[in-house]
């Protein structure tokens, strides 16, 4: 279908913008590692029921399993744990500022590893979109006073960008070895990640009993449950549809428009004021996005 990858990427960005607000609140309450594990457990359960109920083809070969596992380790264990730490250190808007550099990483690697070539308008669109995103994310007037920049937050923000960019490359590689349903790919990526993360967290005594935790804190349970549905379950599944149907660079750029979509959400949840510079940045980013649809 024409533009299926681009539309899926934009939808994923919208869902992640909503889940990032929810997960910021949850991360402050229960911690980044606990949040990352629990949201992946919930997502795995949702995916199992979806695959069985809709009788989705869950066949997968060794190479697909291998590349999806590597993608999960880099993207979900390293990248997402880093982004949740960044959320608690510098907030969602600053985090997205550094996270939005991942299209540069993904575009370069996709060209070098996957031999994906973009036309002039696509390259120009990526550059313009990133400029627009950076303008919006770094608008000091709209950054909530609740969060301040610090070295740890910057480190985790950049690490999350690297994890996302490299993780997308390995996910794309899995499609080079035969047909693969997006929900099946999402499940393998998530399940392997949460299995490894859970084992190490228990051994290091960094994971709390979720039943005891959420019986005492039902608000956090609601945050994690809702965020898991719109974030990993739907968001990651759509990201797989995106990379399957368009280049990794374009998909990564569109999925990085989260700061644009965070504007109204941040205004509602953190009472941030929308200023002229954010509007200009949004217009620039939207123009850049439009260039990505030129084949």
C-alpha positions in Angstrom: 0.0 0.0 0.0 1.3 3.5 -0.9 2.8 5.3 2.1 1.8 2.5 4.5 5.3 2.8 6.1 5.2 6.5 6.4 1.6 6.6 7.9 2.5 3.8 10.3 5.6 5.7 11.5 3.6 8.9 12.1 1.0 6.9 14.1 3.7 5.3 16.1 5.1 8.7 16.9 1.7 9.9 18.1 1.3 6.9 20.4 4.8 7.3 21.8 4.1 10.9 22.6 1.1 9.9 24.7 2.9 7.0 26.3 6.0 9.1 27.1 3.9 11.4 29.3 2.4 8.4 31.1 5.7 6.6 31.5 7.4 9.8 32.9 4.9 9.8 35.7 5.3 6.0 36.2 9.1 6.1 36.1 9.1 8.8 38.8 7.0 6.6 41.0 8.4 3.1 40.5 11.8 3.6 38.8 13.1 3.1 35.2 14.1 -0.5 35.4 10.8 -1.7 37.1 8.8 0.3 34.5 10.7 -1.1 31.6 10.3 -4.7 32.7 6.6 -4.4 33.6 5.6 -2.6 30.5 7.3 -5.3 28.3 5.6 -8.1 30.3 2.2 -6.5 29.8 3.0 -6.0 26.1 4.0 -9.6 25.7 0.8 -10.8 27.1 -1.3 -8.5 24.8 0.7 -9.7 21.8 0.2 -13.4 22.7 -3.5 -13.0 22.9 -3.6 -11.0 19.6 -1.5 -13.6 17.7 -3.7 -16.5 19.0 -7.1 -14.7 18.6 -6.5 -13.5 15.1 -4.6 -16.6 14.1 -1.6 -14.6 13.0 1.3 -16.5 11.3 4.0 -16.9 14.0 6.5 -18.8 11.9 10.1 -17.5 12.2 13.5 -18.8 11.2 16.8 -18.7 13.1 18.2 -15.7 11.4 15.0 -13.6 12.0 15.0 -14.7 15.6 18.7 -13.8 16.0 18.4 -10.3 14.5 15.2 -9.5 16.4 16.9 -10.6 19.6 19.8 -8.3 19.0 17.4 -5.5 18.1 15.6 -6.0 21.3 18.7 -6.0 23.5 20.0 -2.8 21.9 16.7 -1.0 21.4 14.6 -2.1 24.3 17.0 -3.1 27.1 19.7 -0.5 26.5 17.8 2.2 24.5 14.5 2.2 26.4 16.0 1.9 29.9 18.2 4.9 29.0 15.2 6.9 27.8 13.3 6.3 31.0 16.3 7.3 33.1 16.5 10.5 30.9 12.8 11.1 31.5 13.4 11.2 35.3 16.6 13.3 35.0 15.6 16.0 32.4 11.9 15.4 31.5 10.2 14.3 28.3 10.9 17.5 26.2 14.7 17.6 26.9 14.9 13.8 26.5 13.2 14.1 23.1 15.7 16.8 22.1 18.6 14.3 22.3 16.5 11.3 21.2 15.6 13.1 18.0 19.1 12.6 16.7 18.5 8.9 16.1 17.4 9.4 12.4 20.9 10.6 11.6 22.3 7.4 13.1 19.7 5.2 11.5 20.1 6.9 8.0 23.8 6.5 8.0 23.7 2.9 9.2 21.0 1.9 6.8 23.0 3.3 3.9 26.2 1.6 5.1 24.7 -1.8 6.2 21.5 -2.1 4.2 22.5 -0.2 1.1 19.3 1.9 1.3 19.5 4.9 -0.9 17.3 8.0 -0.5 16.4 10.6 -3.1 17.4 14.3 -2.8 14.0 15.3 -1.4 14.1 12.5 1.2 17.5 13.6 2.4 16.4 17.3 2.4 13.2 16.3 4.3 15.2 14.4 7.0 17.4 17.4 7.6 14.5 19.9 7.6 12.4 17.7 9.9 15.3 17.3 12.4 15.9 21.0 12.4 12.2 21.6 13.2 12.2 19.0 15.9 15.3 20.5 17.5 13.7 24.0 17.5 10.6 22.7 19.2 12.4 20.5 21.7 15.0 23.2 22.6 12.5 26.1 23.0 13.6 27.2 26.5 10.4 29.1 27.1 8.3 25.9 26.8 10.6 23.7 28.9 8.9 23.0 32.3 10.7 24.3 35.3 10.3 20.9 36.9 13.3 19.6 34.9 16.8 21.0 34.3 19.6 19.8 32.0 22.3 17.7 33.6 25.2 15.5 32.4 23.5 12.2 33.4 20.3 13.2 31.5 22.2 14.2 28.4 24.1 10.9 28.5 21.0 8.8 28.8 19.2 10.9 26.1 22.0 10.3 23.6 22.3 6.6 24.6 18.6 6.2 23.9 19.0 7.7 20.4 21.9 5.3 19.6 19.9 2.3 20.9 16.8 3.2 18.8 18.8 3.8 15.6 20.9 0.7 15.9 17.9 -1.4 17.0 15.9 -0.4 13.9 18.8 -1.6 11.7 18.8 -5.1 13.2 15.0 -5.2 13.1 15.1 -4.4 9.4 17.7 -7.1 8.8 15.2 -9.7 10.0 13.0 -9.0 7.0 15.8 -9.9 4.6 15.4 -13.6 5.6 11.8 -14.3 4.5 8.2 -13.2 5.3 7.5 -12.1 8.8 4.4 -10.8 10.4 4.8 -7.5 12.3 3.1 -8.7 15.5 5.2 -11.8 15.5 8.4 -9.8 15.1 7.2 -7.4 17.9 6.6 -10.3 20.3 10.0 -11.9 19.7 11.8 -8.6 20.1 9.9 -7.8 23.3 9.9 -11.3 24.9 13.6 -11.9 24.5 14.3 -8.4 25.9 12.1 -8.8 29.0 13.4 -12.3 29.7 17.0 -11.1 29.7 16.2 -7.9 31.6 14.1 -9.7 34.2 16.8 -12.3 34.9 19.6 -9.8 35.4 17.4 -7.4 37.5 16.4 -10.2 39.8 20.0 -11.3 40.2 21.0 -7.8 41.0 18.0 -7.3 43.3 16.8 -4.4 41.2 13.3 -5.7 40.6 10.4 -5.6 43.0 7.5 -8.1 43.2 4.9 -6.5 40.9 1.9 -7.9 42.7 3.0 -6.4 46.0 4.0 -3.1 44.4 0.8 -2.5 42.5 -1.5 -3.6 45.3 0.0 -0.7 47.2 0.2 1.7 44.3 -2.7 1.1 41.9 -2.2 4.4 40.2 1.2 3.2 39.0 -0.4 0.0 37.8 -2.9 2.1 35.7 -0.1 4.2 34.2 2.0 1.1 33.3 -1.0 -0.8 31.9 -2.3 2.0 29.7 1.2 3.0 28.6 2.0 -0.6 27.6 -0.9 -0.8 25.3 -0.3 2.5 23.4 3.5 2.3 23.6 5.2 -1.1 23.1 2.1 -3.1 22.0 0.8 -0.7 19.3 3.8 1.6 18.9 6.4 -1.0 18.3 4.1 -3.1 16.1 3.5 0.0 13.9 7.2 0.7 13.8 7.8 -2.7 12.3 5.2 -2.1 9.7 7.0 1.2 9.0 10.5 -0.2 8.5 9.0 -3.1 6.4 7.4 -0.7 4.0 9.8 2.2 3.8 13.5 3.0 4.4 14.9 3.0 7.9 16.0 6.6 7.7 12.5 7.9 6.7 10.8 5.7 9.3 13.2 6.9 12.0 12.7 10.5 11.1 8.9 10.3 11.1 8.9 8.4 14.4 11.1 11.1 15.9 8.4 13.7 15.4 7.3 12.9 19.0 8.4 16.3 20.3 5.9 18.0 17.9 3.1 15.8 19.2 4.2 16.4 22.8 3.4 20.1 22.6 -0.4 19.9 23.3 0.2 17.0 25.8 2.9 18.9 27.7 0.6 21.9 27.8 -2.2 19.8 29.4 -0.1 17.8 31.8 2.7 20.2 32.7 0.9 23.5 32.1 3.6 24.5 29.5 2.9 27.6 27.4 3.1 27.3 23.6 5.3 30.0 22.2 5.9 31.4 18.7 9.2 29.6 18.3 7.5 26.2 18.9 4.9 27.1 16.2 7.7 27.9 13.8 9.6 24.7 14.6 6.4 22.7 14.0 5.8 24.3 10.6 9.4 23.6 9.6 9.1 19.9 10.7 5.8 19.4 9.0 7.3 20.8 5.8 10.2 18.4 6.1 7.8 15.5 6.8 6.0 16.3 3.5 9.2 15.9 1.6 9.6 12.4 3.0 6.5 11.3 1.1 8.1 12.1 -2.3 9.0 8.8 -3.9 
